[in-house]
Amino acid sequence: MDYSPIIDKMDIPTATGAPHALPASTPLLATEEAVRARFNASGIGCTAQRLLVGQVLFARDQHVSADRLLAMVVAAGARVSKATVYNTLNLFADHGLVRALQLDGDHTVFDSNTAPHHHLYDEQNGELCDVAVDEVAFARLPQLPSGTELAGLDVVLRVRRRTP
């Protein structure tokens, strides 16, 4: 399967160092009502800052770092601190509104798509794309400890270009 159409390059600088621009057809903000509904369903209180972060983050399925999301929120005209964005993302992750993906040592990306899926991560260029659950198969899993059940299975396929 060709994964290139679903690669999210929002956190990858261009050759000039600038982030990739969104296609003109991409909505820049989710509606206030849609974000408030997500908060209500997950038990999160709505503050002005959380609402702004949510409107940018939930505008589309995307993978973003906290720094990139901060830049997007500021570009949307909001004033919010870096600490607020980090705290809000962690709150969203704790309540299941986003998935935190630890890609390498200290690089965490937040995925606004919480539907079951896996990821393909190119370690050389930082590209991250979604992989459908049915694209990955397991012949078997280890026996789980007594009294436990499988809560989820998250796979990150890490790839790099072959060296000749």
LOSE-753326 format. One record per atom (N, C-alpha, C): residue in three letters; x, y, z. Coordinates in steps of 0.05 Angstrom, whole numbers, padded with zeros to 5 digits, always signed. Layout:
alaXYZ
...
***
This chain:
met+00017-00024+00000
met+00000+00000+00000
met+00018+00025+00000
asp+00010+00045-00015
asp+00025+00070-00016
asp+00014+00088+00006
tyr+00031+00095+00025
tyr+00022+00112+00048
tyr+00027+00141+00043
ser+00040+00149+00021
ser+00046+00177+00017
ser+00023+00196+00018
pro-00001+00188+00009
pro-00023+00208+00009
pro-00032+00215+00037
ile-00026+00199+00057
ile-00035+00205+00084
ile-00013+00214+00103
ile+00010+00220+00092
ile+00032+00228+00108
ile+00027+00257+00118
asp+00031+00261+00144
asp+00027+00287+00156
asp+00054+00300+00160
lys+00059+00321+00145
lys+00084+00335+00146
lys+00084+00361+00162
met+00064+00365+00178
met+00061+00390+00192
met+00084+00396+00210
asp+00098+00377+00221
asp+00120+00381+00239
asp+00147+00380+00225
ile+00147+00377+00199
ile+00172+00374+00184
ile+00178+00400+00169
pro+00201+00412+00175
pro+00207+00437+00161
pro+00212+00432+00132
thr+00206+00452+00116
thr+00213+00451+00087
thr+00243+00456+00084
ala+00253+00456+00060
ala+00281+00460+00055
ala+00290+00487+00066
thr+00272+00506+00067
thr+00278+00533+00077
thr+00276+00535+00107
gly+00266+00513+00120
gly+00263+00513+00149
gly+00235+00521+00158
ala+00218+00530+00140
ala+00191+00538+00146
ala+00173+00513+00147
pro+00153+00513+00164
pro+00135+00490+00164
pro+00118+00489+00139
his+00109+00465+00132
his+00091+00462+00109
his+00065+00477+00113
ala+00055+00489+00092
ala+00029+00502+00094
ala+00007+00483+00090
leu-00016+00489+00103
leu-00040+00472+00099
leu-00051+00478+00071
pro-00063+00457+00059
pro-00077+00462+00033
pro-00100+00482+00038
ala-00105+00499+00018
ala-00126+00520+00021
ala-00153+00508+00029
ser-00159+00484+00022
ser-00185+00472+00028
ser-00187+00462+00057
thr-00165+00462+00072
thr-00166+00451+00099
thr-00178+00471+00118
pro-00199+00463+00133
pro-00210+00481+00153
pro-00189+00487+00174
leu-00187+00512+00182
leu-00167+00520+00201
leu-00176+00517+00230
leu-00203+00518+00234
leu-00213+00515+00261
leu-00238+00497+00262
ala-00239+00481+00282
ala-00263+00465+00287
ala-00283+00485+00300
thr-00309+00479+00297
thr-00329+00497+00308
thr-00328+00495+00339
glu-00335+00518+00351
glu-00336+00519+00380
glu-00355+00498+00391
glu-00377+00494+00378
glu-00397+00475+00387
glu-00386+00446+00387
ala-00371+00439+00366
ala-00360+00413+00363
ala-00339+00408+00385
val-00323+00428+00391
val-00302+00425+00412
val-00315+00423+00439
arg-00335+00440+00444
arg-00349+00439+00470
arg-00362+00411+00474
ala-00373+00400+00453
ala-00385+00373+00455
ala-00365+00352+00462
arg-00341+00354+00450
arg-00319+00335+00458
arg-00312+00338+00487
phe-00310+00363+00496
phe-00303+00368+00524
phe-00324+00356+00543
asn-00349+00362+00536
asn-00371+00352+00553
asn-00372+00321+00554
ala-00368+00309+00531
ala-00368+00279+00530
ala-00345+00267+00546
ser-00323+00281+00549
ser-00300+00270+00563
ser-00297+00281+00591
gly-00314+00299+00599
gly-00313+00309+00626
gly-00292+00331+00631
ile-00284+00344+00609
ile-00265+00366+00612
ile-00279+00392+00613
gly-00271+00409+00633
gly-00283+00436+00635
gly-00272+00453+00612
cys-00289+00471+00603
cys-00282+00488+00580
cys-00272+00515+00590
thr-00246+00521+00583
thr-00235+00547+00588
thr-00230+00560+00561
ala-00226+00586+00560
ala-00221+00599+00535
ala-00196+00588+00521
gln-00175+00583+00536
gln-00150+00572+00524
gln-00154+00544+00514
arg-00167+00527+00529
arg-00172+00499+00520
arg-00189+00499+00495
leu-00209+00517+00494
leu-00226+00519+00470
leu-00210+00527+00446
leu-00192+00546+00448
leu-00176+00554+00425
leu-00157+00532+00416
val-00144+00519+00435
val-00127+00497+00428
val-00143+00475+00415
gly-00166+00468+00426
gly-00183+00448+00414
gly-00193+00455+00386
gln-00200+00480+00382
gln-00209+00488+00355
gln-00188+00484+00334
val-00163+00489+00341
val-00141+00485+00322
val-00135+00456+00319
leu-00133+00442+00341
leu-00125+00413+00341
leu-00146+00396+00327
phe-00171+00401+00332
phe-00192+00383+00322
phe-00204+00392+00295
ala-00191+00410+00282
ala-00200+00419+00256
ala-00198+00397+00235
arg-00179+00378+00240
arg-00175+00356+00222
arg-00159+00335+00237
asp-00158+00311+00226
asp-00140+00290+00237
asp-00112+00299+00231
gln-00095+00300+00251
gln-00068+00309+00247
gln-00049+00299+00269
his-00024+00299+00264
his-00003+00293+00283
his+00013+00318+00288
val+00013+00328+00312
val+00028+00353+00318
val+00043+00351+00344
ser+00066+00364+00345
ser+00080+00367+00370
ser+00068+00391+00385
ala+00074+00393+00410
ala+00064+00416+00425
ala+00075+00442+00414
asp+00100+00443+00405
asp+00111+00467+00394
asp+00097+00475+00368
arg+00091+00455+00351
arg+00078+00461+00326
arg+00049+00470+00332
leu+00036+00458+00351
leu+00008+00466+00357
leu+00008+00494+00368
leu+00028+00501+00385
leu+00030+00529+00395
leu+00032+00548+00372
ala+00049+00542+00352
ala+00052+00560+00329
ala+00026+00562+00314
met+00011+00540+00311
met-00014+00541+00297
met-00035+00557+00312
val-00036+00555+00338
val-00055+00570+00354
val-00048+00600+00353
val-00023+00607+00354
val-00015+00635+00352
val-00021+00645+00324
ala-00016+00629+00304
ala-00023+00637+00276
ala-00053+00642+00272
ala-00069+00628+00288
ala-00098+00632+00287
ala-00107+00657+00302
gly-00087+00671+00314
gly-00093+00696+00327
gly-00097+00695+00357
ala-00091+00673+00369
ala-00095+00670+00398
ala-00069+00676+00413
arg-00072+00684+00438
arg-00049+00688+00456
arg-00051+00666+00477
val-00032+00648+00476
val-00031+00626+00495
val-00002+00619+00500
ser+00004+00610+00524
ser+00031+00604+00531
ser+00038+00575+00523
lys+00064+00570+00521
lys+00074+00543+00515
lys+00065+00524+00537
ala+00067+00532+00562
ala+00059+00515+00584
ala+00029+00507+00582
thr+00013+00526+00574
thr-00016+00521+00571
thr-00021+00500+00549
val-00007+00502+00527
val-00010+00482+00505
val-00001+00455+00515
tyr+00022+00453+00528
tyr+00032+00427+00538
tyr+00012+00415+00558
asn+00003+00431+00577
asn-00016+00422+00597
asn-00042+00413+00585
thr-00052+00428+00565
thr-00077+00422+00552
thr-00075+00396+00536
leu-00053+00392+00522
leu-00049+00367+00507
leu-00048+00343+00526
asn-00034+00346+00548
asn-00033+00324+00567
asn-00060+00319+00579
leu-00076+00339+00585
leu-00103+00336+00595
leu-00120+00321+00574
phe-00118+00330+00549
phe-00133+00317+00527
phe-00125+00288+00525
ala-00099+00282+00527
ala-00090+00254+00526
ala-00100+00238+00549
asp-00100+00249+00573
asp-00110+00235+00597
asp-00140+00228+00594
his-00155+00245+00579
his-00184+00241+00576
his-00191+00227+00549
gly-00171+00218+00534
gly-00176+00203+00510
gly-00184+00219+00485
leu-00179+00246+00486
leu-00186+00262+00463
leu-00163+00262+00442
val-00139+00256+00450
val-00116+00253+00432
val-00100+00229+00442
arg-00082+00220+00424
arg-00064+00199+00431
arg-00036+00211+00431
ala-00021+00206+00452
ala+00007+00215+00453
ala+00024+00193+00442
leu+00041+00200+00422
leu+00059+00180+00410
leu+00088+00188+00416
gln+00102+00171+00430
gln+00130+00176+00436
gln+00146+00165+00413
leu+00156+00182+00395
leu+00169+00172+00371
leu+00198+00166+00375
asp+00212+00182+00390
asp+00239+00176+00398
asp+00245+00192+00423
gly+00266+00186+00436
gly+00274+00198+00462
gly+00256+00219+00474
asp+00257+00243+00463
asp+00242+00264+00475
asp+00222+00277+00455
his+00216+00263+00434
his+00198+00274+00414
his+00171+00261+00416
thr+00151+00276+00427
thr+00124+00267+00429
thr+00107+00281+00409
val+00090+00266+00395
val+00071+00278+00376
val+00043+00269+00386
phe+00024+00287+00383
phe-00003+00282+00391
phe-00020+00278+00367
asp-00036+00257+00367
asp-00052+00248+00345
asp-00081+00254+00352
ser-00094+00272+00335
ser-00122+00279+00341
ser-00142+00257+00331
asn-00131+00237+00317
asn-00148+00215+00308
asn-00146+00193+00329
thr-00167+00189+00344
thr-00167+00169+00366
thr-00180+00143+00357
ala-00189+00141+00332
ala-00200+00116+00322
ala-00177+00095+00321
pro-00183+00070+00323
pro-00162+00050+00322
pro-00146+00051+00296
his-00120+00054+00298
his-00102+00053+00276
his-00073+00052+00286
his-00055+00046+00268
his-00027+00044+00274
his-00012+00067+00259
his+00015+00067+00261
his+00030+00089+00249
his+00055+00078+00235
leu+00063+00092+00214
leu+00088+00087+00200
leu+00104+00113+00203
tyr+00128+00110+00215
tyr+00145+00133+00221
tyr+00172+00130+00207
asp+00178+00150+00190
asp+00204+00151+00176
asp+00224+00165+00194
glu+00243+00150+00205
glu+00262+00162+00224
glu+00280+00183+00212
gln+00284+00182+00186
gln+00302+00201+00173
gln+00290+00228+00168
asn+00265+00228+00159
asn+00253+00254+00152
asn+00230+00262+00170
gly+00223+00245+00190
gly+00203+00252+00209
gly+00175+00249+00200
glu+00171+00239+00176
glu+00143+00235+00166
glu+00129+00214+00182
leu+00104+00219+00188
leu+00087+00201+00204
leu+00061+00198+00189
cys+00052+00174+00185
cys+00027+00170+00172
cys+00011+00148+00186
asp-00015+00149+00182
asp-00033+00129+00193
asp-00033+00104+00177
val-00036+00081+00190
val-00038+00055+00178
val-00063+00042+00188
ala-00080+00033+00170
ala-00105+00021+00178
ala-00100-00005+00195
val-00117-00010+00214
val-00114-00034+00231
val-00112-00059+00215
asp-00128-00061+00193
asp-00127-00086+00178
asp-00102-00089+00160
glu-00085-00069+00160
glu-00060-00071+00145
glu-00038-00085+00162
val-00043-00089+00188
val-00023-00102+00205
val-00036-00127+00217
ala-00022-00149+00216
ala-00033-00174+00226
ala-00013-00186+00246
phe-00024-00199+00266
phe-00008-00212+00286
phe-00015-00242+00287
ala+00004-00259+00286
ala-00001-00288+00287
ala-00009-00296+00315
arg+00003-00283+00335
arg-00004-00289+00362
arg+00007-00267+00380
leu-00005-00266+00404
leu+00004-00247+00425
leu+00013-00263+00449
pro+00030-00251+00466
pro+00038-00266+00490
pro+00014-00269+00509
gln+00016-00289+00526
gln-00004-00293+00546
gln-00004-00270+00565
leu-00027-00259+00571
leu-00028-00236+00588
leu-00028-00245+00617
pro-00018-00228+00635
pro-00017-00235+00663
pro-00046-00241+00674
ser-00048-00258+00693
ser-00073-00266+00704
ser-00088-00241+00714
gly-00114-00240+00709
gly-00130-00218+00718
gly-00129-00193+00701
thr-00116-00194+00677
thr-00114-00171+00660
thr-00128-00177+00634
glu-00134-00156+00619
glu-00144-00158+00592
glu-00130-00138+00574
leu-00129-00143+00549
leu-00116-00126+00529
leu-00133-00100+00526
ala-00121-00077+00533
ala-00135-00052+00531
ala-00130-00038+00504
gly-00109-00046+00490
gly-00104-00034+00464
gly-00078-00045+00453
leu-00073-00040+00428
leu-00049-00049+00415
leu-00041-00027+00395
asp-00020-00012+00402
asp-00011+00010+00386
asp+00015+00003+00373
val+00017+00003+00347
val+00041-00004+00333
val+00052+00020+00318
val+00078+00025+00322
val+00092+00046+00306
val+00113+00031+00290
leu+00109+00030+00264
leu+00129+00017+00246
leu+00150+00039+00240
arg+00174+00035+00248
arg+00196+00054+00244
arg+00211+00045+00219
val+00214+00063+00200
val+00228+00056+00175
val+00250+00076+00170
arg+00269+00068+00153
arg+00290+00086+00143
arg+00299+00076+00116
arg+00310+00093+00100
arg+00319+00086+00073
arg+00342+00066+00075
arg+00342+00047+00058
arg+00364+00028+00056
arg+00389+00042+00046
thr+00412+00035+00058
thr+00437+00046+00048
thr+00448+00026+00027
pro+00458+00036+00004
pro+00468+00018-00016
pro+00493+00003-00008
***
